Amino acid sequence: MLIFRHQDGGKVASPEQMQVWMQQTMDWVGSIAAQNKYVEGNGLPFDDARVVQNKGSKKVVTNGPFGDIKETLGGFIIVKADSVEEAVEFAKGSPVLQGEGNSVEVRKIARNR
């Protein structure tokens, strides 16, 4: 799984910038799919997002993720990779990395066998 993390810098991209970034992302995902390595993926919109926290004996629910966060999860894709190194190579091509401080986390998915 490739998990996209965005640093919050207070800047909001223009609609034109977002359109360019989305096209770059679709092209990048398309290149992975052309290798028959793409499984699935999705963005993680903020609409109706909630954060549930353990605050002592209470479970506190807030609208979120907002407030003091320094980074946000923007989305993920699942790829079929023969090794972690192959997944890292996919991650290196992600347009998410154009943003200062942004990252792509590469994780194996635990499968029940």
C-alpha positions in Angstrom: 0.0 0.0 0.0 1.2 3.5 -0.8 -0.1 6.0 1.6 0.0 9.7 0.7 0.9 12.2 3.4 0.6 15.9 2.9 2.3 18.5 5.0 0.0 21.3 6.0 1.6 24.5 5.0 -1.4 26.7 5.0 -1.4 27.1 1.2 -4.4 26.1 -0.8 -3.8 25.1 -4.4 -5.6 27.0 -7.1 -8.2 25.1 -9.1 -5.8 25.1 -12.1 -3.0 23.7 -9.9 -5.3 21.0 -8.6 -6.3 20.1 -12.2 -2.7 19.7 -13.2 -1.9 17.6 -10.1 -4.9 15.4 -10.7 -3.9 14.7 -14.3 -0.3 13.9 -13.2 -1.7 11.5 -10.6 -4.0 9.8 -13.1 -1.1 9.4 -15.5 1.1 8.0 -12.8 -1.6 5.5 -11.6 -2.2 4.7 -15.3 1.4 3.8 -15.7 1.2 1.4 -12.8 -2.0 -0.1 -14.1 -0.4 -0.6 -17.6 2.1 -2.9 -15.8 -0.9 -4.8 -14.3 0.4 -3.8 -10.8 -2.5 -1.5 -9.7 -5.1 -3.1 -7.4 -7.2 -0.2 -6.1 -7.0 3.2 -4.4 -8.9 6.2 -3.3 -8.6 9.7 -1.9 -9.6 10.5 1.6 -11.8 13.6 1.6 -12.5 15.6 4.7 -16.3 15.7 4.2 -18.0 14.1 7.2 -14.6 13.1 8.7 -14.4 12.5 12.5 -11.7 11.8 14.9 -12.3 9.6 17.9 -9.8 10.0 20.8 -9.4 8.4 24.2 -9.4 11.2 26.8 -9.1 9.3 30.0 -12.4 7.5 30.7 -14.2 9.3 27.8 -14.1 8.7 24.1 -14.3 12.2 22.5 -15.5 12.7 19.0 -14.6 15.8 17.0 -15.0 16.9 13.5 -11.8 16.5 11.8 -9.0 16.0 11.0 -8.4 19.7 11.8 -6.8 21.9 14.4 -3.3 21.1 15.4 -2.5 18.5 12.8 0.8 19.0 10.9 0.0 16.5 8.1 -3.0 14.9 6.5 -3.6 11.6 4.8 -4.6 12.4 1.3 -5.3 8.9 0.0 -3.8 5.6 -0.9 -3.3 3.0 -3.6 -2.7 -0.7 -3.4 -0.2 -2.1 -5.8 1.0 -5.7 -6.6 4.7 -5.5 -6.0 7.2 -8.4 -6.1 9.3 -6.7 -3.5 9.3 -3.7 -1.2 11.9 -2.2 -3.5 9.5 -2.4 -6.4 6.8 -0.6 -4.3 9.4 2.0 -3.4 10.1 2.7 -7.0 6.4 3.2 -7.7 6.3 5.6 -4.7 9.2 7.6 -6.0 7.1 8.5 -9.1 4.2 9.9 -7.1 3.2 13.5 -7.9 2.5 13.9 -4.2 6.2 14.3 -3.7 6.1 17.6 -5.6 4.9 19.2 -2.3 7.5 20.3 0.2 7.6 17.9 3.1 5.0 15.5 1.5 5.7 11.8 1.6 4.6 8.4 0.4 4.6 5.7 3.0 5.1 2.1 1.7 3.5 -0.6 3.8 2.8 -4.3 3.3 -0.8 -5.3 3.9 -1.3 -8.1 6.4 -3.4 -10.8 4.8 -5.3 -13.5 6.7 -4.3 -16.8 5.4 
